[in-house]
Amino acid sequence: MKKKDLNYLKKFLIQQLMDLLNRSDCSLNGLDDTDDNLSDLLDRATQISEREFSHHLCSREKLYLRRIERSLQDVEDGVYGLCEQCDKEISLARLKARPTARYCIDCKTQLEKMEKLTGIDAT
Ligand SMILES: [Zn+2]
């Protein structure tokens, strides 16, 4: 993935994270200057999501928050945009539509078949 695209998606993920966190009434001092310190942001988001936020966020939001955190962790680890199943690059169009995607479209299609059978959302 091009660095420009990675930065774009990273910013998008951070924005989503902020939106989710800001939806609650907890005080979030320090969460604004995040761009240079992603691991701090992630630490803080994880702490918040596990403690204070547990009562405020509905489970769907919490699930999405965790997905964003995971994707941002992947950005940090340099593996963002790679399919968890087959290690191929996930298409940029797919990531732009769904920045927390963890599988390429081929694997996702496979998994969706499984989901229909098991009722478990594997993304
Ligand atoms: Zn794949």
Boltz pocket constraint, residues with backbone or C-beta under 6 A from the ligand:
constraints:
  - pocket:
      binder: B
      contacts: [[A, 83], [A, 84], [A, 85], [A, 86], [A, 87], [A, 88], [A, 103], [A, 104], [A, 105], [A, 106], [A, 107], [A, 108]]
      max_distance: 6.0
